[in-house]
Amino acid sequence: MNAAQLALDLQYRPAFELDAFLVSGSNADAIAWLDKWPDWPASGLAINGPAGCGKTHLAHVWAEVASARIVAAADLAEMDIPSLATGPVAVEDSDRGIDEETLLHLYNLLRENDQYLLITGATPPSRWNLALPDLISRLKALPSVSVGAPDDGLLAGVLKKQFDDRQLPVTDEVVQYLVARMHRSFKAAALIVTGMDRAALAARRRITVPLAAKVLEQIEAEN
């Protein structure tokens, strides 16, 4: 066997608890809207932002508070909508192709049942390529809030959180090194932490700045 330890793809549990969520200028408006629930001025809320900005985490935060179900937009057409609409629902990636009749049906049933809809996408609903006039008008009536790319403080906090999720000890020096050089997204943070976890396990070494530099170089080469 190779001297390097075999790095197995073990499952780990990301922490989505409310007290684990980090607030900065990039997501403060969205979190303020979540804090207003259930006193929203409409039957739902639309959250938009680039990939890796934290929309999924926000959906989990709201689902925890509202006891909502989270579903992927691509799966919606195969679901039992009347059953789904008996409680709050978060629909993710709604701008990546969705069955418009199904979403409209879900929205109408949620309103009839005095329930709420949270939808996420890369852009606001007003920019989606929709054809159904009734769905367009309903989505336009929803308040819409944007989540921006994370700032330095938020990136540092996200990296520390993801290292903690994997129970990996890491120094502030390593975190600051990564923040100064990484792509500014939560997706990049996840790739980096995953890469460093595997590299540290394979090499049987602790996480250091040289290891961080090696992992960053590998990620840049692969992407």
HELIX and SHEET records of a PDB file:
HELIX    1   1 LEU A   18  ALA A   20  5                                   3    
HELIX    2   2 ALA A   28  LYS A   36  1                                   9    
HELIX    3   3 LYS A   55  ALA A   66  1                                  12    
HELIX    4   4 ALA A   73  GLU A   78  5                                   6    
HELIX    5   5 ILE A   81  LEU A   84  1                                   4    
HELIX    6   6 GLU A  100  GLU A  112  1                                  13    
HELIX    7   7 PRO A  125  ARG A  127  5                                   3    
HELIX    8   8 PRO A  133  LYS A  140  1                                   8    
HELIX    9   9 ASP A  152  ASP A  165  1                                  14    
HELIX   10  10 ASP A  172  ARG A  181  1                                  10    
HELIX   11  11 PHE A  186  ALA A  203  1                                  18    
HELIX   12  12 VAL A  209  GLU A  222  1                                  14    
SHEET    1   A 5 ARG A  69  ALA A  72  0                                        
SHEET    2   A 5 VAL A  89  GLU A  92  1                                        
SHEET    3   A 5 LEU A 117  GLY A 121  1                                        
SHEET    4   A 5 GLY A  44  ASN A  48  1                                        
SHEET    5   A 5 SER A 144  SER A 146  1                                        
END                                                                             
